């Protein structure tokens, strides 16, 4: 299913701050902000997500989201996609079939000291393409390979 552009709001949680994009230009800037932020989450929905701090919050779409760890200084990122109703994998991490012993594992959750496997680390440009695709479609990106994720 492709999400109609005129009804889409991209919500990015960068650190603990909510940011929104509605146009292709705003989305492009938001993708770059995601890649410049170490830990972030993305939601594609027909309205902005709301935090616990907002009146009427919290509000999030039913289940699907992408979590991103980006280490832009070294050129790596790792993606985690969750969609409980998806028949082809409810929880998956990006997969780098060319990972070597030099490929760095990236921290998934700094509060829980949880790490992505090194095989989840992908080049930053590939992550940019996948994140852009997710923002456009709201679906699991096809621009990267995936491996089973863990319930962190």
ZATORTI-133727 format. One record per atom (N, C-alpha, C, O): residue in one letter; x, y, z. Coordinates in pm, whole numbers, plus 50000, padded with zeros to 5 digits. Each point is the difference from the previous one (the first is absolute). Layout:
N
aXYZ...
# end
This chain:
152
x500844988250000x499165011850000x500885012450000x500925001150082x498825008049829x500735012549995x499155010850066x498805000949976x501825007150105x499305010650071x499865012049908x500975003949934x497865002150059x499775011749916x500775011950056x499925003150119x500835003549795x500885010950043x499255011250070x500505005450099x498324998449852x499325011650056x499454997650140x499625009650066x500324978049980x499464997350133x501054995050097x499674995850111x501585004549851x501064994150081x500685010450089x500325011049956x499894985150168x500825007950091x501094990750052x499714989450055x501535014549927x501134992550053x500325005950136x500225012050014x499814979450087x500415004350134x501364993850028x500164987849991x500795020450043x501324995150042x500195004150145x499805011650038x500604978750042x500385003050138x501524999750003x500614989449991x499975022350022x501455001550001x500425002550143x499775010850055x500854979250005x500235000750143x498654998850067x499374989449995x500175021350067x498665000050061x499125010949940x498945002950054x501485003149835x499255010849938x499264995149876x500554992649919x498205011750067x499174996449886x500195010449889x499975012050024x500234983049853x500135008449881x499084994249894x499784987949996x499685020849917x499014995649902x500385004549860x500655010349982x498934981749920x500185003549859x498724996449925x499404989550023x500205019449888x498804997749920x500295000749850x499264994249920x501785012750042x500335001749858x501264992149967x500754996350090x499495001249781x501254993149964x501255007550047x500974993850044x499015019549947x501175007750045x500204998650151x501124998150047x497795003050029x500114998250145x500474985950034x500794998050092x498714992249833x500404986150024x501494998149974x500684993250077x499825012649816x501434999149969x500845005850113x501014994150038x498595017350013x500725006250113x499894991250125x500964998850077x497884995349943x499804991550118x500864987449993x500564995850101x499564998349780x500854988249983x501455003550036x500674992250068x499805019349889x501375004150034x500145002450150x501034996750059x497945008950003x500045002150146x500054986650072x500704998650101x498564991449849x500044986650059x501424994449992x500504994450097x500135007149788x501354994649983x501065007850077x501104994950023x498585017350018x500915007950083x499744998150149x500715005650083x498284986549951x499624997550139x500324985550032x499684991049922x500955006650189x500444986350030x498834990250013x500074989149943x498885014550129x498874990950021x498725007149960x499735011150046x499474982549869x498755006249958x498964989449967x500324988249984x498465016350005x498874991649961x499195007449895x499915012350004x499514980249902x499165005849896x498654993249996x499904987850017x499085020249961x498634995049982x499425006849876x500225011949979x499044980649941x499305005449884x498524997950026x499544988750020x499725022249980x498594999450040x499235011049930x500595008249929x498104992150089x499205010549938x499875012450088x499275009349966x501434991050144x500015011650092x501284999550082x500684989750004x499675021250061x501204999950084x499834990850121x498924999550059x502124993549977x500004992750126x500105010250113x500575010849982x498894985850132x500045009050115x500674992950117x499764988250024x501055019150049x500674994350117x499075000650120x498905005349993x501574989150116x499255000350126x499805014450048x499075002850076x501815006349881x499935013950043x498905008149932x499625010650050x499854984549836x498995007349926x498604997050053x499734988950047x499395021049945x498594997450029x499494989649901x500275000949880x499024989250169x499504989449914x501044989349971x499704990449929x501495011050124x501064990249975x499994989250105x499345001550103x501374988049876x500804997349881x499144994649886x498974993750022x501475008849856x499354994649882x501074995449902x500875007749959x499064979550005x500924994049904x499214990549910x498954995150041x501545002249837x499294990649913x500054985950057x500794997150090x498374994449859x499864986450052x501154990749971x499874990749920x501245011750141x501034989950003x501245002049917x501084996650047x498835008849831x501225000349918x500845012350031x499495010950024x501824986949974x500955010850020x501384995449956x500254988149983x500635021650001x501394997049971x500855007150106x499805011850030x501144980650025x500985005750093x501354999949931x500354990649930x500395020150091x501275001849930x501095003850099x499815008550087x501334985049899x501225004550065x500935004349888x500284992249909x500205020050097x500895005249896x501305004950064x499995007450099x501104988549843x501335004950039x500575007049878x500864994649930x498655017550043x500355006949877x501505002849989x500545000549890x500135001450222x501445002949997x500824988449942x501065002249943x498444985750073x500724988349949x499294993649880x500504990449942x498325015050021x499344995649877x499154987550011x499784993249900x499725003650220x499194988050018x498665003450065x499865009950072x499154981649900x498705001050067x499434985950009x500424991049927x498625007250162x499274987450012x498525003450014x499645009850066x499524982049872x498565002449999x499274988550068x500424988549993x498495014950072x499124990150063x498595003649958x499535011150026x499784979449908x498635002549953x499064990550073x500254988050009x498665017750043x499034992050073x498625002249939x499575011349980x499754977749992x498615000449957x499364986850043x500114990049928x499235009850188x499484987450055x499084992349907x499944987750010x499355018949899x499094992949911x500614995349870x499314994149918x501975008450061x500644996749873x500224985049987x500554993750091x499045000449796x500184985549981x501454996149975x500374988450020x500475021149937x501394996749965x501005004650106x501165002649968x498404998350153x500915003550108x499515011750081x499965011349952x499664986050170x499475010550087x501105009350050x499745011750029x501474983249983x501105007950052x501274995949928x500434988450009x500185021049921x501204997049924x501035011050017x499665011650026x501604984649960x501135009450000x500615000149861x499934990149928x500665021150035x500725000549874x501054988849999x500464995650105x499905000149775x500964989049986x501045003849896x499675003949888x501584994950150x501125002849912x500714986849972x500794995450082x498934998449801x500644987249970x501515001149979x500704989950001x499805022349981x501445002149980x500705004150129x501165004149997x498164994850116x500625003750128x501244991450026x500024988149970x500995018350086x501244993050036x500255001950149x499205006350069x501904988449978x500335002050142x500305014650031x500015004050117x500235004149780x500245014350019x498725008349999x500025012050031x498864981849934x498725007249999x499575002250145x499904990550077x499865022049961x499705002750141x498574996650040x499075003249926x500744990450188x498634999150053x499615013850052x500855007450050x497884996049937x499545013150046x499044998450117x499254990450007x500805019150082x499164999750119x498555002649960x499705010149936x499414980950102x498585001349969x499295008750103x499225008849965x501064988550161x499315006950109x501005003550109x500444991250074x499945021549937x501015003750098x499544998250144x500824997950089x497895003049935x499504998550137x500054985550046x500184997350118x499664993449788x500034985950035x501294993049961x500134987950019x500835019849924x501264994349953x499744988249906x500624989550013x498455012449893x499644989749903x500625003649866x499965011649958x500614978449974x500765002349878x499384992749882x499484989050013x500585017649870x499724993149875x501164990349975x501125002850042x498644986149890x501144991949957x500785007749892x499425008549932x501854988750053x500815006849899x499434998149861x500175008649914x499164980250062x499404997549868x498845009449970x499535000449886x500005007350212x498945009949976x500575013449953x499255008549952x502054993450061x500625012749961x500115000949848x500574991249936x498875019450009x500035002249855x500595013849973x499975008850086x500574993149792x500555013249966x498925010950011x498824997549972x501595014350067x499095011150022x499165003349876x498825003050012x501774996449870x499255002949878x498884989949977x498915003649956x501354983850074x498974989849986x498895002350103x498824998249969x501555005750151x499005003250102x499155011949955x498784999950019x501845010149922x499275011849951x498944995749898x498865004650006x501514986749901x499054995249900x498844992550064x498855002049962x501454989550135x498964992150066x499075008950082x498794998249998x501775011450073x499205009050082x499105008549911x498835002250031x501715002749858x499215007849905x498854991749944x498885004949987x501394982549980x498954991149950x498924997950106x498815000549968x501594997250156x499024998350108x499125012550014x498794998950017x501825012749977x499245012550012x499025001649884x498925005650018x501444989549865x499145001249883x498864989850001x498895003249957x501364984650092x499024989249987x499344996050131x498884994950000x501815007250112x499504995250128x500154985050018x499494994250096x501214999449812x500194985550002x501474996750025x500885008649992x499374978650038x501384995650019x500785002449871x499594995449894x501525011650114x500775003249879x500564987749931x500374990150064x499685010749805x500574989249919x501445003149959x500654991849936x499845019950100x501355004249960x501114993950085x501185001949971x498444990850132x500974992950083x499514985750020x498814997149984x502114994250050x499624986550040x499685000350149x500415009150072x498854980749973x499554999650139x500334986650062x500114989849931x500055010350200x500224987950078x499035000550119x499575010850039x500114977750017x499105000350116x500585008950110x501184999350032x497965008950023x500405008650111x499694993350132x499414989250004x500995017250101x499734994850134x499075009850069x500005011949970x499204983050122x499195008950083x500945005650104x500284993750102x500205018249873x500985006350087x499365004650127x500685005550087
# end
